[in-house]
Amino acid sequence: VVDYAHSPFRSEEVDILLTAGCRFVVGTASGYLGFPMIYHRPCLVTNVATIGWPLWPTKDLMLPKLFREKATGRYLTLTQIFEQGLACLHYKQDVPSHLELVDNTPQDLQEGVKEMLRYTDDPAQCGVTVGASEAVQQHYHQVAVRYGGYTGNRLAGSFVKAHAEVFAVT
């Protein structure tokens, strides 16, 4: 494991070399994830706010940010996120004042990494036992398309399980 962002070895050349030979990358939906995508390296994409416009590769797993009502503490469902036009927000200041955007927890990240480790142990299992169930993936796709978005990355099964109320298939 390399905390490359804080490494004294960080350079443009190493940016590329690390991703070319890595098992997988844990990162955010930033420009850096373009490097592992070039080399077809799997990614665990964390803290994704723009779930209506995710990264394209379907072998990657995604841990989205959640929206929580400040007054009640209740999370919005996947459908509500899209209905309220929140699935494609790019700026935190655009989040309505009655909601808060919730980052992934350390446990969310740890479980997502475990899921990626299982996937990279047996890549043939991608889409079979890794990621959320097909019913949840289809629900996500249908909701995204209904509201003018698209899907790419698979929702991490560990995240969907931990936040079942958000991803319930209706």
N, C-alpha and C positions, 0 to 999 in steps of 0.2 A: 504494500500500500504506500503510495506516494502522495503527500500533501504538496502537490506541485505548485499551487498558487503561492505558497510561502517558502518555496525552496530557493536556496542560493544558486541553484543550477538552471533556473528558469531562463530560457532564451527562445528565440523564434525557431531555431533549428531543433531544439529539444522538444518544442511544442509538437512538432510533426513526428519526430522519432518515437516519442512515448506512445502516441496514439496508434502508430503503425504496428507496434508489437504488443500492445496491452491485451489483457484478457477482456476487460471492459472498462468503461469510463463512467464515473459518477459525476454529474455536473448539472448545471442549470441550462435553460434554453437560451444560451448565449452563443456568440459567434464561435467560441472554442469548440463546441460540439460538431462543427463542420469538419474538423480534422478526423475524428474517429469515423464519421460517416463516409469520408472519402475512402478509408481503408476497410469499410464494412465491419467495423468493430462495434459490438453492442454497447448501448448506453443505458444507464438508469438516469432518466431526466427528472430532476427534482424541482419542487417549488414552481410548478408550471401554472401560471395564472391564465394563459391564453389557451384554454382547452378546446376552444372552437377552431383554433389554427395551430395544432401541434406540429412537431417535426414529422417528416414523412415516414421514416423507416418503421415498419411494423414489428421488427424484431426487438425494438427498444421498448423499455418499460417506463411508464410515467407515473409520478407521484404529483397529482395536482395540488394547488393551494385550495383551501376551502373558504367559503364565505359564511360568516356567522352573524346573526342578528345580535346587535349589542344589547337590546332590551331583554331578550329572552334567552340568549345563549344558544339558540337553536341554529343548526347548520342548514343552509339552503340545499335542496335536493338538486341533482344534476339537471332535471327539467327546469326548475326555478332559475338556476344560474343562466341557462340559455334564454328562457322566457323574459328575464329582466335585462337582457343584453349585456351580461357580465362575462360571458365566455370568451370574449375577444378584447378585453380591456388590456391596454399596454401600460398604463400609468396608474400608480397607486392613488394619486390624487383624484382619479376618476371614479373611485369606489364611492357609492352613495354613503352619506354620513351616518345612516342608521345601520350600516354593515361594517364589519372588519374582515380584512383578508388575513387568513390564518396560514402561517408557514408550516411546513412539515415538521413534525416533532423528531427528536433524536430517535425515538422508537420507530417511527415511520421510516426513517432513513436506514436504520439497522435492519429492519425486516425487508426493506427493498433490496438492500445489498445481499442479504441471505438468499432472496429469490433470484437475483442475478447470478449468484454463485451456483445455485442449482441449475439454472439455465445454461451457463457456460460449461458445466460439467457434462451436459448432454444437449447440445444445440438442436437435435432432432425433436426435442420436446417443446420448442418454442411454439406457442399457440395451442399446445395440448394441455400441459399441466402448469405452464408458467403464465402468469397474467390472470386477469379476472376471467370468470366463466364466460363461455360464448354468449349466454343470454345477456349478461351485463355488457359485454363488448358490443353486441348488436343493438342493445338499448341505447348505449352511448352514441353509436353511429347514427341510428335513426333520429335521435334528438338533435344531434349536431347538424345533420342534413336538413331536417325540418326547419331549423333556424338559420340556414345559410352558411353553416360551417362545414368542416370535414374532420375526419379522424385519420390518424396516422399511428402514433405510438399506442401500444396496448396499455390499458390501465393495469397497474401492478395488483395482482390478486391479494397480496398482503394488505395493501392500502384499502382496497374495496372491502375486505373482510373487517378491517378495523373501523371503517366508516360506513357500515352497511346501510344506515338510514339515508345517506346521501345518494347511494347508487342503487337503491331498490328499484327493481324492474316493475313498472306500473302498466 
